Amino acid sequence: MSSCCLLSKFWLLYLESDISMRVCIYDVVNSAELNDSELASYLADIYHESANHKYPRVSE
Protein backbone atom coordinates (compact mmCIF):
# COMPACT_ATOMS: atom_id res chain seq x y z
CA MET A 1 0.00 0.00 0.00
CA SER A 2 1.27 3.45 -0.71
CA SER A 3 0.21 6.72 0.80
CA CYS A 4 0.98 10.35 0.19
CA CYS A 5 0.96 13.72 1.86
CA LEU A 6 1.04 17.22 0.40
CA LEU A 7 3.88 19.52 1.35
CA SER A 8 3.92 23.12 0.24
CA LYS A 9 5.25 22.44 -3.28
CA PHE A 10 4.90 18.72 -3.96
CA TRP A 11 3.35 15.42 -2.86
CA LEU A 12 5.46 12.89 -0.96
CA LEU A 13 4.75 9.23 -1.65
CA TYR A 14 5.37 6.46 0.85
CA LEU A 15 5.26 2.69 0.72
CA GLU A 16 3.77 1.30 3.92
CA SER A 17 5.23 -1.94 5.25
CA ASP A 18 3.60 -4.74 7.22
CA ILE A 19 5.20 -3.33 10.39
CA SER A 20 3.71 0.15 9.89
CA MET A 21 6.96 1.79 8.82
CA ARG A 22 6.89 4.11 5.83
CA VAL A 23 9.55 4.18 3.12
CA CYS A 24 9.68 7.29 0.95
CA ILE A 25 9.37 6.72 -2.81
CA TYR A 26 11.75 9.08 -4.61
CA ASP A 27 11.41 7.90 -8.21
CA VAL A 28 7.88 9.27 -8.80
CA VAL A 29 7.49 13.00 -9.39
CA ASN A 30 4.12 14.63 -8.72
CA SER A 31 2.88 18.16 -8.99
CA ALA A 32 1.29 19.95 -6.05
CA GLU A 33 -1.21 21.31 -8.59
CA LEU A 34 -2.97 17.92 -8.64
CA ASN A 35 -5.89 17.64 -6.27
CA ASP A 36 -6.56 14.45 -4.27
CA SER A 37 -8.70 12.73 -6.89
CA GLU A 38 -6.36 13.67 -9.76
CA LEU A 39 -3.40 12.33 -7.81
CA ALA A 40 -5.25 9.07 -7.06
CA SER A 41 -6.03 8.62 -10.78
CA TYR A 42 -2.43 9.42 -11.76
CA LEU A 43 -1.00 6.92 -9.26
CA ALA A 44 -3.51 4.22 -10.22
CA ASP A 45 -2.44 4.67 -13.84
CA ILE A 46 1.26 4.36 -12.94
CA TYR A 47 0.93 1.42 -10.57
CA HIS A 48 -1.91 -0.68 -12.03
CA GLU A 49 0.54 -3.20 -13.52
CA SER A 50 2.17 -3.68 -10.10
CA ALA A 51 -1.10 -4.71 -8.44
CA ASN A 52 -1.30 -8.15 -6.87
CA HIS A 53 -3.51 -10.05 -4.41
CA LYS A 54 -1.84 -8.42 -1.39
CA TYR A 55 -1.90 -4.89 -2.88
CA PRO A 56 -4.83 -4.74 -5.33
CA ARG A 57 -4.88 -0.94 -5.70
CA VAL A 58 -3.21 2.34 -4.80
CA SER A 59 -4.82 4.12 -1.87
CA GLU A 60 -4.42 7.32 0.07
Stockholm file with secondary structure:
# STOCKHOLM 1.0

chainA/1-60         MSSCCLLSKFWLLYLESDISMRVCIYDVVNSAELNDSELASYLADIYHESANHKYPRVSE
#=GR chainA/1-60 SS CEEEEECSSSEEEEEECTTSCEEEECSCCCCTTSCHHHHHHHHHHHHGGGCCSSCCSCCC
#=GC SS_cons        CEEEEECSSSEEEEEECTTSCEEEECSCCCCTTSCHHHHHHHHHHHHGGGCCSSCCSCCC
//
